[in-house]
Amino acid sequence: MKRTLLSLLILLTISFSTKAAVVDTVDTYSAAMKKNIKAVVIRPDNYATAGEMPVVYLLHGYSGNYADWVKKAAGFQKAADLYQMMIVCPDGGFGSWYWDSPDPAFKYETYVAKELVAFVDSKYKTIKDRKGRAITGLSMGGHGGLYLAFRHQDVFGAAGSMSGGVDIRPFPNNWDMAKRLGKYAEKPKEWEENTVINMLHLLTPNTLSLIIDCGREDFFFEVNEKLHRELAYRNIPHDYIVRPGAHNWAYWTNAVQYQLLFMSNFFNRK
């Protein structure tokens, strides 16, 4: 009897430990940019037998690509099994900032918020509603997560940012932003209208669930502090996390765990 129970426990342990999220790389097509774009799609191990699932869109930073999260934050994909969600990591181009730029090769707002969402909803068992969609990212992707959610509240119900460039104006010479919007001195209107901190008028309190996270040693810390204060001033509820840390993968590998827990709580909210 003891030997039978021990064998059963061993089998259960092996079965549990071998469960792992399924990570695929897929080709998607952007009609706006007339090109194929890769994305990582992470599904829980039991996807085949599960019902419709919520999706978190997880954006990379400047100079990164669709594979950054799985290569540099290995292990975070376990959240797909833990929270019974899908995670999609799109390619946002080199320095797109997830805007629709005047440059026809950089229409990444349209791609992520419309084309990619439509692709994922057509190919997978997803909850096809803002209640089942969230978006977040790091650095440039932190800007992108908030920017896209603010502008597409019919698509996303929750949004986050990790070390996000939430106010681009203090950095007019950095990260290809002038290539996408034009030089700040020449196109001030475009810069003012396309920075997250100036878009809070689009928000009504309690309509979009928000989480913002930034380390104290990060060069984006001050702009995140200002965003937090402005959200508080406008009585817009949000989670705001500050802890020691800089602009690096050690910080984001930790931060993404809080983001995905937040998104899971949003999806399960009654």
Summary of the structure (lengths in Angstrom):
residues: 270
radius of gyration: 19.3
end to end distance: 44.6
largest distance: 80.7
contacts: 926
relative contact order: 0.14
helix: 42%
strand: 20%
